[in-house]
């Protein structure tokens, strides 16, 4: 019995150690290819914020239109010019594809991952990692990811460095630390899940949701929200994606915030919402697993 218990603990450690910062720090000299160097914090961005924003708006707008029949309550509170814009976009979309005539009887035309593929030319999903004992990983399941493309997002509750995260962090391998000390808890289980759902309900404005909570389930509305399952690279498998911080601008369309997989722990209008996106460092083919650098050194 003790032997089986020790074996189970060892297997859990083998999966967890690559997310455990002290272990990574102590083993840096043995794993030089797992490091990512940037000259200064401002040089951490591989693509511009404008490019990130453009991609997110493109994907979220496509998801919104795909689920247009479920957006009736939201449309009632939007300004008339915004409603007209979506109706015009939907009319154009109907001309391009052969849809059923009575769209009001339809549910979702495409699955979210299909919308992603039609919009960006690829889709990603969680699956068993190709790394031994690594648990889940993220793979390009269809299409082709070009270098510089936004390939996924890191979901979770966003904590300022002065906010309490101790209990959520116990045994939690999904705490992401930004360069400025901001933390993102990407765990979809336990107390982390409860906290995220609570904050999601707190910030809701009538029919308008300020964040997406479906990444906590198996049926996600935003197919990009799988970044917390991207595994660390190794000497044998170099990183093909990297993390990049992105602050959501105040002008972000309120009707599209329902697809943002992040929410602030405290309701603070002064601080923009922090998101983490993953950017392709090279062209990535269908079937490849995504690998990132868990440890970034700022010179």
PECORHU-V239168 format. One line per field, one symbol per residue. ss: DSSP state (H for helix, E for strand, L for the rest). phi: phi as a letter, one per 40 degrees, with the letter a starting at -180 (. if undefined). burial: 1 if it has 24 or more other C-alpha atoms within 12 Angstrom, else 0. A space follows every 50 residues. Layout:
ss=???
phi=???
burial=???
This chain:
ss=LHHHHHHHHHHHHHHHHHHLHHHHHHLHHHLHHHEEEELLHHHHLLLLHH HHHHHHHHHHHHHHHHLHHHLHHHHLLLLHHHHHHHHHHHHHHHHHLLLL LLHHHLLLLLLHHHHHHHHHLEEEEEEELLLLLLLEEEEEEEELELLLLE EEEELEEEELLLLLLHHHHLLLLLEEELLLLLEEELLLLHHHHHHHHHHH HHHLELLELLLLLHHHLLLLLLLLLLHHHLEELLLLLLLLEEEEEEELLL LLLHHHHHHLLEEELLLLLLLLLEEEEEEELLLELLLLELEELLEEEEL
phi=.dccccccccccccccdcbcddccccbdccbccccbbbcadcccccbccc ccdcccccccccccccbdcccdccccbcddccccdcccccccccccbcbc cccccccccbcdcccccccbgabbacacccccgcgcabbccagabcdgcc babcchcbbcccccadccccgbcbcbbcccgcbbcccbbgcccccccccc ccccbgccccabbcccbcbccbcccbcccccccaccbccbbbcacacccc ccdcccccbccbaccbcbccbcccbbbbbccacbcdgcccbbccbbbcc
burial=00000000000000111111000100000011111100000001111010 01101110111111111100100110000000000100010000000000 00000001100111111011111111001010011111111111100111 11111111110000100110011111111001111111000110111011 10100001111111110001111111111111110001111111111100 0011111111111111000001111111111101000111111111000
